[in-house]
Amino acid sequence: MKIATWNVNSLSIRLPQVLDWLAANPVDVLCLQELKLTDDKFPLAALEQAGYPHCAVFGQKTYNGVALISQHPLSDVLRNIAGFEDEQARVVSATVQAPGGDLRVVNGYFVNGQEPGSEKFAYKMNWLQGLHRQIAAELAGPAPLVLVGDFNITADDRDTHDPQGLRETIHHTTQERQAFAALLGLGLVDAFRLFDQPEKSYSWWDYREMAFRRNKGLRIDHILVSPSLKARVKACTIDRSPRKNERPSDHAPVIVELAEPVPPHGP
């Protein structure tokens, strides 16, 4: 079972790249962020032809937008954060009816926040509190949970190319990292950090100043799994190859591989 997350920074522009990537990397579920299109413009037919007939879409014109595309049926779809009023299309959740058992997947395009002290930063912190409440409730449900997306947060100094120079700037503030740690405090596990990873492993690089070529990046795209899934995580990797495409997204896909659950012993 493979689940991937990818901020594509405009699906209308990047659809051919997404289809090419899926052909080479047939994951069970792909979670997309920054669709930048409305639901009626979502390429359902192209994705169905590619082997992904099940989609949960929450789009928005020009900005934001998230989707779950799956080889397996989806149920109990929830758009946005439960109990948090928001005009932005940032979260879509669904239960994936996978062969090995149901999985609850929450896919978020987390608020950027612009800069500490701004109104957008205050919105980010309120949004994170709302998400925290939803995830706490979701973890009480029957299905194991996977929280994925563009978090717009570096979890710690390993996730940034310039820990000192960027300290307390956006994506690096104590408040943001505390919010990330609070999600882990619910019992979630950072799948990427379950394994020894190469130093300077990032998932986002600015388009400017040859940042990708110089590997001046950030790891802000994360996959967190509930405690019951920890033992099933076989691998978690960042695929840098799409960042080398012509007109790429500034983000790279992150993929988690889960082993099938061990069936219970009979009497």
Contacts in CASP RR format, 6 or more apart in sequence:
PFRMAT RR
TARGET T0000
AUTHOR 0000-0000-0000
METHOD contacts of the structure
MODEL  1
MKIATWNVNSLSIRLPQVLDWLAANPVDVLCLQELKLTDDKFPLAALEQA
GYPHCAVFGQKTYNGVALISQHPLSDVLRNIAGFEDEQARVVSATVQAPG
GDLRVVNGYFVNGQEPGSEKFAYKMNWLQGLHRQIAAELAGPAPLVLVGD
FNITADDRDTHDPQGLRETIHHTTQERQAFAALLGLGLVDAFRLFDQPEK
SYSWWDYREMAFRRNKGLRIDHILVSPSLKARVKACTIDRSPRKNERPSD
HAPVIVELAEPVPPHGP
1 28 0 8 1.000
1 98 0 8 1.000
1 100 0 8 1.000
1 103 0 8 1.000
1 257 0 8 1.000
1 258 0 8 1.000
1 259 0 8 1.000
1 260 0 8 1.000
2 25 0 8 1.000
2 26 0 8 1.000
2 27 0 8 1.000
2 28 0 8 1.000
2 29 0 8 1.000
2 255 0 8 1.000
2 256 0 8 1.000
2 257 0 8 1.000
2 258 0 8 1.000
3 27 0 8 1.000
3 28 0 8 1.000
3 29 0 8 1.000
3 30 0 8 1.000
3 31 0 8 1.000
3 103 0 8 1.000
3 105 0 8 1.000
3 146 0 8 1.000
3 148 0 8 1.000
3 223 0 8 1.000
3 255 0 8 1.000
3 256 0 8 1.000
3 258 0 8 1.000
4 25 0 8 1.000
4 27 0 8 1.000
4 29 0 8 1.000
4 30 0 8 1.000
4 31 0 8 1.000
4 253 0 8 1.000
4 254 0 8 1.000
4 255 0 8 1.000
4 256 0 8 1.000
5 30 0 8 1.000
5 31 0 8 1.000
5 32 0 8 1.000
5 33 0 8 1.000
5 107 0 8 1.000
5 148 0 8 1.000
5 149 0 8 1.000
5 150 0 8 1.000
5 221 0 8 1.000
5 222 0 8 1.000
5 223 0 8 1.000
5 253 0 8 1.000
5 254 0 8 1.000
6 18 0 8 1.000
6 21 0 8 1.000
6 30 0 8 1.000
6 31 0 8 1.000
6 32 0 8 1.000
6 33 0 8 1.000
6 221 0 8 1.000
6 242 0 8 1.000
6 249 0 8 1.000
6 251 0 8 1.000
6 252 0 8 1.000
6 253 0 8 1.000
6 254 0 8 1.000
7 32 0 8 1.000
7 33 0 8 1.000
7 34 0 8 1.000
7 109 0 8 1.000
7 149 0 8 1.000
7 150 0 8 1.000
7 204 0 8 1.000
7 221 0 8 1.000
7 249 0 8 1.000
7 250 0 8 1.000
7 251 0 8 1.000
8 14 0 8 1.000
8 17 0 8 1.000
8 18 0 8 1.000
8 32 0 8 1.000
8 33 0 8 1.000
8 34 0 8 1.000
8 35 0 8 1.000
8 249 0 8 1.000
8 251 0 8 1.000
9 34 0 8 1.000
9 36 0 8 1.000
9 249 0 8 1.000
9 250 0 8 1.000
9 251 0 8 1.000
10 34 0 8 1.000
10 35 0 8 1.000
10 36 0 8 1.000
10 37 0 8 1.000
10 249 0 8 1.000
11 18 0 8 1.000
11 32 0 8 1.000
11 35 0 8 1.000
11 36 0 8 1.000
11 37 0 8 1.000
11 42 0 8 1.000
11 43 0 8 1.000
11 67 0 8 1.000
12 36 0 8 1.000
12 37 0 8 1.000
12 41 0 8 1.000
13 247 0 8 1.000
14 247 0 8 1.000
14 248 0 8 1.000
14 249 0 8 1.000
15 43 0 8 1.000
15 46 0 8 1.000
17 242 0 8 1.000
17 245 0 8 1.000
17 248 0 8 1.000
17 249 0 8 1.000
18 30 0 8 1.000
18 32 0 8 1.000
19 46 0 8 1.000
19 47 0 8 1.000
19 50 0 8 1.000
21 239 0 8 1.000
21 242 0 8 1.000
21 253 0 8 1.000
22 30 0 8 1.000
22 50 0 8 1.000
22 52 0 8 1.000
23 50 0 8 1.000
25 239 0 8 1.000
25 253 0 8 1.000
25 255 0 8 1.000
26 71 0 8 1.000
27 255 0 8 1.000
28 70 0 8 1.000
28 71 0 8 1.000
28 72 0 8 1.000
28 96 0 8 1.000
28 98 0 8 1.000
29 68 0 8 1.000
29 69 0 8 1.000
29 70 0 8 1.000
29 71 0 8 1.000
29 72 0 8 1.000
29 96 0 8 1.000
29 105 0 8 1.000
30 52 0 8 1.000
30 68 0 8 1.000
30 69 0 8 1.000
30 70 0 8 1.000
30 253 0 8 1.000
31 66 0 8 1.000
31 67 0 8 1.000
31 68 0 8 1.000
31 69 0 8 1.000
31 105 0 8 1.000
31 107 0 8 1.000
31 108 0 8 1.000
31 148 0 8 1.000
31 149 0 8 1.000
32 66 0 8 1.000
32 67 0 8 1.000
32 68 0 8 1.000
32 69 0 8 1.000
32 107 0 8 1.000
33 65 0 8 1.000
33 66 0 8 1.000
33 107 0 8 1.000
33 108 0 8 1.000
33 109 0 8 1.000
33 149 0 8 1.000
33 150 0 8 1.000
34 64 0 8 1.000
34 65 0 8 1.000
34 109 0 8 1.000
34 150 0 8 1.000
35 42 0 8 1.000
35 57 0 8 1.000
35 59 0 8 1.000
35 60 0 8 1.000
35 64 0 8 1.000
35 65 0 8 1.000
35 66 0 8 1.000
35 67 0 8 1.000
36 60 0 8 1.000
36 61 0 8 1.000
36 62 0 8 1.000
36 63 0 8 1.000
36 64 0 8 1.000
36 65 0 8 1.000
37 59 0 8 1.000
37 60 0 8 1.000
37 61 0 8 1.000
37 65 0 8 1.000
38 59 0 8 1.000
38 60 0 8 1.000
38 61 0 8 1.000
39 57 0 8 1.000
39 58 0 8 1.000
39 59 0 8 1.000
42 55 0 8 1.000
42 57 0 8 1.000
42 59 0 8 1.000
42 67 0 8 1.000
44 55 0 8 1.000
47 53 0 8 1.000
47 55 0 8 1.000
47 69 0 8 1.000
51 71 0 8 1.000
52 69 0 8 1.000
52 70 0 8 1.000
52 71 0 8 1.000
53 71 0 8 1.000
54 69 0 8 1.000
54 70 0 8 1.000
54 71 0 8 1.000
54 72 0 8 1.000
54 73 0 8 1.000
54 74 0 8 1.000
55 67 0 8 1.000
55 68 0 8 1.000
55 69 0 8 1.000
55 70 0 8 1.000
55 74 0 8 1.000
56 67 0 8 1.000
56 68 0 8 1.000
56 70 0 8 1.000
56 74 0 8 1.000
56 77 0 8 1.000
56 92 0 8 1.000
56 94 0 8 1.000
57 66 0 8 1.000
57 67 0 8 1.000
57 92 0 8 1.000
58 65 0 8 1.000
58 66 0 8 1.000
58 67 0 8 1.000
58 79 0 8 1.000
58 80 0 8 1.000
58 89 0 8 1.000
58 91 0 8 1.000
58 92 0 8 1.000
59 65 0 8 1.000
59 66 0 8 1.000
59 67 0 8 1.000
59 89 0 8 1.000
60 88 0 8 1.000
60 89 0 8 1.000
63 88 0 8 1.000
64 88 0 8 1.000
64 89 0 8 1.000
64 90 0 8 1.000
64 109 0 8 1.000
65 89 0 8 1.000
65 90 0 8 1.000
65 109 0 8 1.000
66 89 0 8 1.000
66 90 0 8 1.000
66 91 0 8 1.000
66 92 0 8 1.000
66 107 0 8 1.000
66 108 0 8 1.000
66 109 0 8 1.000
67 92 0 8 1.000
67 107 0 8 1.000
68 74 0 8 1.000
68 92 0 8 1.000
68 94 0 8 1.000
68 96 0 8 1.000
68 105 0 8 1.000
68 107 0 8 1.000
70 94 0 8 1.000
70 96 0 8 1.000
72 96 0 8 1.000
72 97 0 8 1.000
72 98 0 8 1.000
72 99 0 8 1.000
73 96 0 8 1.000
73 97 0 8 1.000
74 94 0 8 1.000
74 95 0 8 1.000
74 96 0 8 1.000
74 97 0 8 1.000
75 94 0 8 1.000
75 95 0 8 1.000
75 97 0 8 1.000
76 93 0 8 1.000
76 94 0 8 1.000
76 95 0 8 1.000
77 92 0 8 1.000
77 93 0 8 1.000
77 94 0 8 1.000
78 91 0 8 1.000
78 92 0 8 1.000
78 93 0 8 1.000
78 94 0 8 1.000
79 89 0 8 1.000
79 91 0 8 1.000
79 92 0 8 1.000
79 93 0 8 1.000
80 86 0 8 1.000
80 89 0 8 1.000
80 90 0 8 1.000
80 91 0 8 1.000
81 90 0 8 1.000
81 91 0 8 1.000
81 127 0 8 1.000
81 130 0 8 1.000
81 131 0 8 1.000
81 133 0 8 1.000
81 134 0 8 1.000
82 133 0 8 1.000
82 134 0 8 1.000
82 137 0 8 1.000
83 130 0 8 1.000
83 133 0 8 1.000
83 134 0 8 1.000
84 126 0 8 1.000
84 127 0 8 1.000
84 130 0 8 1.000
84 131 0 8 1.000
84 133 0 8 1.000
84 134 0 8 1.000
86 127 0 8 1.000
88 111 0 8 1.000
90 108 0 8 1.000
90 109 0 8 1.000
90 110 0 8 1.000
90 111 0 8 1.000
90 127 0 8 1.000
91 106 0 8 1.000
91 107 0 8 1.000
91 108 0 8 1.000
91 109 0 8 1.000
91 131 0 8 1.000
91 134 0 8 1.000
92 107 0 8 1.000
92 108 0 8 1.000
93 104 0 8 1.000
93 105 0 8 1.000
93 106 0 8 1.000
93 107 0 8 1.000
93 134 0 8 1.000
93 138 0 8 1.000
94 104 0 8 1.000
94 105 0 8 1.000
95 102 0 8 1.000
95 103 0 8 1.000
95 104 0 8 1.000
95 105 0 8 1.000
95 143 0 8 1.000
96 102 0 8 1.000
96 103 0 8 1.000
96 104 0 8 1.000
96 105 0 8 1.000
99 260 0 8 1.000
100 260 0 8 1.000
100 261 0 8 1.000
101 143 0 8 1.000
101 261 0 8 1.000
102 142 0 8 1.000
102 143 0 8 1.000
102 144 0 8 1.000
103 143 0 8 1.000
103 144 0 8 1.000
103 145 0 8 1.000
103 146 0 8 1.000
104 138 0 8 1.000
104 141 0 8 1.000
104 143 0 8 1.000
104 144 0 8 1.000
104 145 0 8 1.000
104 146 0 8 1.000
105 145 0 8 1.000
105 146 0 8 1.000
105 148 0 8 1.000
106 134 0 8 1.000
106 135 0 8 1.000
106 138 0 8 1.000
106 145 0 8 1.000
106 146 0 8 1.000
106 147 0 8 1.000
106 148 0 8 1.000
107 148 0 8 1.000
107 149 0 8 1.000
108 147 0 8 1.000
108 148 0 8 1.000
108 149 0 8 1.000
108 150 0 8 1.000
109 149 0 8 1.000
109 150 0 8 1.000
110 124 0 8 1.000
110 127 0 8 1.000
110 128 0 8 1.000
110 131 0 8 1.000
110 149 0 8 1.000
110 150 0 8 1.000
110 151 0 8 1.000
110 152 0 8 1.000
110 153 0 8 1.000
111 120 0 8 1.000
111 123 0 8 1.000
111 124 0 8 1.000
111 127 0 8 1.000
111 128 0 8 1.000
111 152 0 8 1.000
112 120 0 8 1.000
112 124 0 8 1.000
112 152 0 8 1.000
112 170 0 8 1.000
113 120 0 8 1.000
113 121 0 8 1.000
113 123 0 8 1.000
113 124 0 8 1.000
113 152 0 8 1.000
113 170 0 8 1.000
114 120 0 8 1.000
114 121 0 8 1.000
114 170 0 8 1.000
115 121 0 8 1.000
115 169 0 8 1.000
115 170 0 8 1.000
116 168 0 8 1.000
116 169 0 8 1.000
116 170 0 8 1.000
116 173 0 8 1.000
116 175 0 8 1.000
121 170 0 8 1.000
124 152 0 8 1.000
124 176 0 8 1.000
125 175 0 8 1.000
125 179 0 8 1.000
128 176 0 8 1.000
128 179 0 8 1.000
129 179 0 8 1.000
131 183 0 8 1.000
132 179 0 8 1.000
132 182 0 8 1.000
132 183 0 8 1.000
132 186 0 8 1.000
135 145 0 8 1.000
135 147 0 8 1.000
135 183 0 8 1.000
135 186 0 8 1.000
135 188 0 8 1.000
136 186 0 8 1.000
138 145 0 8 1.000
139 145 0 8 1.000
139 186 0 8 1.000
139 187 0 8 1.000
139 188 0 8 1.000
139 226 0 8 1.000
144 225 0 8 1.000
144 226 0 8 1.000
144 228 0 8 1.000
144 229 0 8 1.000
145 188 0 8 1.000
145 225 0 8 1.000
145 226 0 8 1.000
145 229 0 8 1.000
146 223 0 8 1.000
146 224 0 8 1.000
146 225 0 8 1.000
146 226 0 8 1.000
146 229 0 8 1.000
146 256 0 8 1.000
147 183 0 8 1.000
147 188 0 8 1.000
147 222 0 8 1.000
147 223 0 8 1.000
147 224 0 8 1.000
147 225 0 8 1.000
148 222 0 8 1.000
148 223 0 8 1.000
148 224 0 8 1.000
148 254 0 8 1.000
149 221 0 8 1.000
149 222 0 8 1.000
149 223 0 8 1.000
150 204 0 8 1.000
150 220 0 8 1.000
150 221 0 8 1.000
150 251 0 8 1.000
151 180 0 8 1.000
151 220 0 8 1.000
151 221 0 8 1.000
151 222 0 8 1.000
152 170 0 8 1.000
152 171 0 8 1.000
152 176 0 8 1.000
152 220 0 8 1.000
153 171 0 8 1.000
153 176 0 8 1.000
153 177 0 8 1.000
153 179 0 8 1.000
153 180 0 8 1.000
153 220 0 8 1.000
153 222 0 8 1.000
154 160 0 8 1.000
154 171 0 8 1.000
154 172 0 8 1.000
154 176 0 8 1.000
154 177 0 8 1.000
154 218 0 8 1.000
154 219 0 8 1.000
154 220 0 8 1.000
155 177 0 8 1.000
155 180 0 8 1.000
155 181 0 8 1.000
155 190 0 8 1.000
155 193 0 8 1.000
155 219 0 8 1.000
155 222 0 8 1.000
156 177 0 8 1.000
157 163 0 8 1.000
158 199 0 8 1.000
158 219 0 8 1.000
159 202 0 8 1.000
159 218 0 8 1.000
159 219 0 8 1.000
159 220 0 8 1.000
160 166 0 8 1.000
160 171 0 8 1.000
160 172 0 8 1.000
160 217 0 8 1.000
160 218 0 8 1.000
160 219 0 8 1.000
161 200 0 8 1.000
161 202 0 8 1.000
161 215 0 8 1.000
161 216 0 8 1.000
161 217 0 8 1.000
161 218 0 8 1.000
162 216 0 8 1.000
163 172 0 8 1.000
166 172 0 8 1.000
168 174 0 8 1.000
170 176 0 8 1.000
171 218 0 8 1.000
171 220 0 8 1.000
183 224 0 8 1.000
184 190 0 8 1.000
184 224 0 8 1.000
187 226 0 8 1.000
187 227 0 8 1.000
188 224 0 8 1.000
188 225 0 8 1.000
188 226 0 8 1.000
188 227 0 8 1.000
189 224 0 8 1.000
189 225 0 8 1.000
189 226 0 8 1.000
189 227 0 8 1.000
189 229 0 8 1.000
189 230 0 8 1.000
189 233 0 8 1.000
190 222 0 8 1.000
190 223 0 8 1.000
190 224 0 8 1.000
191 223 0 8 1.000
191 224 0 8 1.000
191 225 0 8 1.000
191 233 0 8 1.000
191 236 0 8 1.000
191 256 0 8 1.000
192 201 0 8 1.000
192 219 0 8 1.000
192 222 0 8 1.000
192 223 0 8 1.000
192 236 0 8 1.000
192 238 0 8 1.000
192 254 0 8 1.000
194 230 0 8 1.000
194 233 0 8 1.000
194 236 0 8 1.000
195 235 0 8 1.000
195 236 0 8 1.000
200 215 0 8 1.000
201 219 0 8 1.000
201 238 0 8 1.000
202 215 0 8 1.000
202 217 0 8 1.000
202 218 0 8 1.000
202 219 0 8 1.000
202 238 0 8 1.000
202 252 0 8 1.000
203 218 0 8 1.000
203 219 0 8 1.000
203 220 0 8 1.000
203 221 0 8 1.000
203 238 0 8 1.000
203 251 0 8 1.000
203 252 0 8 1.000
203 254 0 8 1.000
204 217 0 8 1.000
204 218 0 8 1.000
204 219 0 8 1.000
204 220 0 8 1.000
204 221 0 8 1.000
204 250 0 8 1.000
204 251 0 8 1.000
204 252 0 8 1.000
205 211 0 8 1.000
205 212 0 8 1.000
205 215 0 8 1.000
205 216 0 8 1.000
205 217 0 8 1.000
205 218 0 8 1.000
205 243 0 8 1.000
205 250 0 8 1.000
206 216 0 8 1.000
206 217 0 8 1.000
206 250 0 8 1.000
207 250 0 8 1.000
209 216 0 8 1.000
211 217 0 8 1.000
212 243 0 8 1.000
212 244 0 8 1.000
219 238 0 8 1.000
221 238 0 8 1.000
221 251 0 8 1.000
221 252 0 8 1.000
221 254 0 8 1.000
222 254 0 8 1.000
223 236 0 8 1.000
223 254 0 8 1.000
223 256 0 8 1.000
225 233 0 8 1.000
225 256 0 8 1.000
225 258 0 8 1.000
229 258 0 8 1.000
232 258 0 8 1.000
232 259 0 8 1.000
232 260 0 8 1.000
232 261 0 8 1.000
233 256 0 8 1.000
233 257 0 8 1.000
233 258 0 8 1.000
233 259 0 8 1.000
234 257 0 8 1.000
234 258 0 8 1.000
234 259 0 8 1.000
235 255 0 8 1.000
235 256 0 8 1.000
235 257 0 8 1.000
236 254 0 8 1.000
236 255 0 8 1.000
236 256 0 8 1.000
236 257 0 8 1.000
237 254 0 8 1.000
237 255 0 8 1.000
238 252 0 8 1.000
238 253 0 8 1.000
238 254 0 8 1.000
238 255 0 8 1.000
239 252 0 8 1.000
239 253 0 8 1.000
239 254 0 8 1.000
239 255 0 8 1.000
240 252 0 8 1.000
241 252 0 8 1.000
242 248 0 8 1.000
242 249 0 8 1.000
242 252 0 8 1.000
242 253 0 8 1.000
243 249 0 8 1.000
243 250 0 8 1.000
243 251 0 8 1.000
243 252 0 8 1.000
END
